[in-house]
Amino acid sequence: MSVYICEKCGTIDNTALGGYWKNALRHEPKMCSKCNTGAWHNEFPQQHWTDIGAEELLKLEALNNGSMINATTYLKSIGEIP
């Protein structure tokens, strides 16, 4: 399951459920289902990236298996990492 961090609210969502690819193709911020549609999809519990932590998300991204796709970019954009 490929996941990403919503660029609007920081929620972690699945790329197939949250509209990641639709937004990417339109060159718009990658937002979760709630930010895109106003409602969470309820396929799994809504969780903010801070519940997992920057270090763990960066480890997932470093696996380079597509499980986390934008941790570095997002965390840099909010000043969490240099």
C-alpha positions in Angstrom: 0.0 0.0 0.0 1.5 3.3 -1.1 0.9 6.1 1.4 1.7 9.8 1.4 1.3 12.8 3.8 -1.5 15.2 2.9 0.1 18.5 2.0 -2.8 20.4 3.6 -3.5 18.7 6.9 -0.6 16.2 7.5 -2.8 13.1 7.5 -1.4 9.9 6.1 -3.5 8.5 3.3 -3.4 5.8 0.6 -2.5 7.0 -2.9 -5.5 5.2 -4.4 -8.0 6.5 -1.9 -7.0 10.0 -1.3 -6.8 11.5 -4.7 -3.0 11.7 -4.8 -2.6 10.9 -8.5 -5.5 13.2 -9.6 -3.9 16.1 -7.7 -0.4 15.2 -9.0 -1.6 15.1 -12.6 -3.2 18.6 -12.1 0.0 19.9 -10.4 -2.1 20.6 -7.3 -1.2 19.9 -3.6 -1.4 16.2 -2.8 -4.4 16.1 -0.3 -6.1 13.3 1.6 -9.6 12.2 0.9 -11.0 14.5 3.6 -9.3 17.6 2.3 -10.2 16.6 -1.3 -13.8 15.7 -0.7 -14.8 16.8 2.8 -15.1 13.3 4.1 -12.7 10.6 5.2 -13.0 7.4 3.3 -13.1 5.2 6.4 -11.1 2.3 4.8 -8.7 2.7 7.8 -8.5 5.2 10.7 -7.4 8.7 9.9 -3.9 9.3 11.4 -1.7 12.4 11.4 2.0 12.0 10.5 3.1 13.0 14.0 1.4 9.9 15.4 4.1 7.9 13.6 6.9 10.4 13.7 9.3 11.9 11.1 12.1 9.3 11.8 9.8 6.3 11.1 8.3 7.9 8.0 11.7 8.6 6.6 12.8 5.0 7.3 9.7 3.8 5.3 10.5 6.1 2.5 14.2 5.0 2.4 13.1 1.4 1.8 12.3 2.7 -1.7 9.5 0.2 -2.2 6.8 2.7 -2.7 5.3 2.3 0.8 5.9 6.0 1.7 6.3 8.4 -1.2 6.6 12.0 0.0 8.0 12.1 3.6 11.2 13.9 2.8 9.6 16.5 0.5 6.7 17.1 3.0 8.9 17.2 6.1 11.3 19.7 4.5 8.4 21.9 3.3 7.2 22.3 6.9 10.7 22.8 8.4 10.7 19.5 10.3 14.0 18.4 8.7 16.7 20.5 6.9 
